[in-house]
Amino acid sequence: MMPMRNRLSLGVVMVSLALSSMVYAQEVKLGSSVEGLLQAAWERNPEIASMRFDADAAAERVVPAGALPDPKFSMELRDLTRMGERNPTLLPGRVGSTRYLLTQELPWFGKRGLKRESAQLQAEAARGRVAGTWSELATKIKTTYAQLYYLDQNERLTREILDLINRLEKVAQVRYAGGLAAQQDVIRAQLEQTTMRNELIALEAERSQLQAKLKALVGRPASEMLATPESIRTLPAPETMRFDVLEQRARSSNPLLRTEESQIQAAEKNRELTYKNRYPDFAVGVSPIQYGKSIREWELMVEVTIPLQQDTRRAQEQEAQAMLDAARSRREAATNQVLADLYENLAGLDAARRTLALTTDSLLPQSELTFRSALAGYESGKVDFATLLDAQRQIRQAKLNQVKAGVAAQMRLADIERIVGEDL
């Protein structure tokens, strides 16, 4: 029988290995879908984290912006020598008198509310910047994932064609051995295989570069592994991708437009606050005066600022108005650019859809039929090997065009979702 301590140690080791296998499986699984990559980026990307912290900081400025200033306390020791009768002292009960003053500044009516509303709008603008940064990051992740998917499909197709060329080489060798074909056919088949192996090396290098880019976007170490992309997302129905429908969603949900709208409202509040500076601010205070050890007098104080610097205030008002006009112009320019980008990407998505349909329904079946006909013709000696290779290249190009059109549609969809501000 195994000792109890050894059995416990073995159990701990087995549990550790099981947990390590689960963690490794989870890490390797990351990258198989774009949804998992987006979730990991939201949790780990340092740029998004810093933007969220900035937004949290902006939200914490709302309460202080509308709060009253801290009250002030001062103490005045009068007649330290009791009219020269005593040595100087700093004891309140031994000087001639001690005046205590507690004051509170009071802004003009409405100023605190405007400052609080302006800070709240600035916090909303900060949240809009977070959404905008996330939208840009998500678009990069979706685009890079689609490019990786294209490379994976390209590599898979290249290996299939390489296997096909290998079989064609054997056919050419059989025909050459029977005196039905020239040795050049065998050499051309071998040359085609070498060319495809070089393409596989180039695809592997490009895959490594894209994976490094994707890891940086997600916030993962460069040494970690990513799984092979399994599939791309299903495209939305064409009737949901009309410009008039998406235009309204973009106007209401686009992060940039939302940020610019918050900036306009904040500029309006700032202008109102600037106009409020025409009116004075106040300060009130209470002052007990101590003689000896008792309070014998009380004083009340009211302080009013006198807004005499009118030129300064007019300049500040004009500055606030100019900043408001600038914010409105920025929103108009951003709106025009957003709608132009939306129209352009919708047109590109429609073209990718039609290219995908044409390739799938017509070009690919025709290429496959041409290749089968060329293969049968070569085996019977009716066509040469060059014709067979051309047919093979056509079918490969048709399949690549099919994948490329699907990936192009995914990239257009990612840009449209960035513009609209939400997934479709």
Secondary structure, DSSP 8 states (H G I E B T S, - for coil): ---HHHHHHHHHHHHHHHHHHHHHHHHHHTTSSHHHHHHHHHHH-HHHHHHHHHHHHHHHTHHHHTS----EEEEEEE-TTTTTTS-----TTTSSEEEEEEEEEE--TTHHHHHHHHHHHHHHHHHHHHHHHHHHHHHHHHHHHHHHHHHHHHHHHHHHHHHHHHHHHHHHHHHHHTTSS-HHHHHHHHHHHHHHHHHHHHHHHHHHHHHHHHHHHHT--TTS-------------GGGG-HHHHHHHHHHH-HHHHHHHHHHHHHHHHHHHHHHTTS--EEEEEEEEEETTEEEEEEEEEEE-----HHHHHHHHHHHHHHHHHHHHHHHHHHHHHHHHHHHHHHHHHHHHHHHHHIIIIIHHHHHHHHHHHHHHHHTTSS-HHHHHHHHHHHHHHHHHHHHHHHHHHHHHHHHHHHHTS--
